[in-house]
Amino acid sequence: MNIQIFGKKKCFDTKKAERYFKERGIKYQIIDLLDKGMSKGEFNKIKQAVGGCHNMLDDKCKDKDLMALLTYLSEEDKEEKIIENQILIKTPIVRNGNQATVGYKPEIWKKWN
């Protein structure tokens, strides 16, 4: 397994995801979305794995104005805006090759073994 965890330092679910893999002795790489961010290629692979960028959005995002703006943008512009403002993405995003999950999903991660 090649696990990548995209998260935010203050996100409780990101910390739980790290603990999940650490307790099972599974090596993982943690990437802070707000510090380093996700590349466009990584974004597209994850978007494809989770069924679209709308499944990656955080309904509880603190920037309500930016979230409201997304409803009025075209699909291509919406993706660009999300890549530019990764605070809109729900965390953690856990990626294993071509598979990915958004949020804390240990029931799916168990099947990856």
C-alpha positions in Angstrom: 0.0 0.0 0.0 1.1 3.5 -0.8 -1.0 5.7 1.5 -1.2 9.5 1.2 -3.2 11.5 3.7 -4.2 15.0 2.6 -5.4 17.0 5.6 -5.3 20.1 7.7 -3.2 20.4 10.9 -6.2 21.3 13.1 -8.6 18.7 11.6 -9.7 16.1 14.1 -10.6 13.6 11.4 -7.2 13.9 9.8 -5.6 13.1 13.2 -7.9 10.1 13.6 -6.9 8.9 10.1 -3.2 9.2 10.9 -3.7 7.3 14.2 -5.7 4.5 12.2 -2.7 3.8 9.9 -0.1 4.3 12.6 -1.8 1.7 14.9 -1.8 -0.8 12.1 1.8 -0.3 11.2 0.9 1.0 7.7 3.4 3.6 6.3 1.8 6.7 5.1 2.7 10.2 3.9 0.9 13.2 5.3 0.4 16.3 3.2 -1.0 19.5 4.7 -3.5 21.0 2.3 -3.2 24.5 3.6 0.6 24.5 3.6 1.7 22.4 0.6 -1.5 21.7 -1.1 -2.5 19.2 -3.8 -1.3 19.4 -7.4 -3.8 19.5 -10.3 -2.9 16.0 -11.3 -3.5 14.6 -7.7 -6.8 16.6 -7.6 -8.0 15.0 -10.9 -7.1 11.5 -9.8 -8.9 11.9 -6.5 -11.8 13.6 -8.2 -12.2 10.6 -10.5 -11.9 8.1 -7.6 -14.6 9.8 -5.5 -17.0 10.5 -8.3 -16.5 14.3 -8.9 -15.3 17.4 -7.2 -18.7 18.0 -5.6 -18.0 15.0 -3.4 -14.8 16.6 -2.2 -16.3 19.8 -0.9 -16.7 20.5 2.9 -20.3 21.6 3.6 -19.0 23.0 7.0 -16.3 25.2 5.4 -15.8 28.5 7.2 -15.6 30.5 4.0 -19.3 30.5 3.2 -19.0 33.3 0.6 -16.5 31.3 -1.5 -18.6 28.2 -1.2 -21.7 30.1 -2.4 -19.6 31.5 -5.4 -19.0 27.9 -6.5 -22.7 27.3 -7.2 -22.5 30.0 -10.0 -19.3 28.8 -11.7 -19.0 26.5 -14.7 -17.5 23.0 -14.0 -14.0 24.0 -15.2 -13.9 27.3 -13.3 -15.2 25.5 -10.2 -12.3 23.0 -10.3 -9.8 25.8 -10.7 -11.3 27.7 -7.8 -11.2 24.6 -5.6 -7.5 24.0 -6.5 -6.7 27.6 -5.7 -8.7 27.5 -2.4 -8.1 24.1 -0.9 -9.7 25.2 2.4 -13.0 24.2 0.6 -11.9 20.5 0.5 -13.2 18.1 3.1 -10.5 16.3 5.0 -8.9 13.9 5.3 -8.5 12.7 1.8 -6.8 9.3 2.0 -5.4 8.0 -1.3 -4.0 4.6 -2.1 -3.0 4.5 -5.7 -6.1 5.0 -7.8 -8.4 4.6 -4.8 -9.4 7.5 -2.6 -11.8 8.4 0.2 -13.0 11.8 1.5 -13.5 12.0 5.2 -12.9 9.4 7.9 -13.7 6.1 6.3 -12.0 3.2 8.2 -14.6 0.7 6.8 -13.3 1.3 3.3 -9.6 1.4 4.3 -9.9 -2.1 5.8 -10.7 -3.4 2.4 -7.5 -2.0 0.9 -5.3 -4.5 2.7 
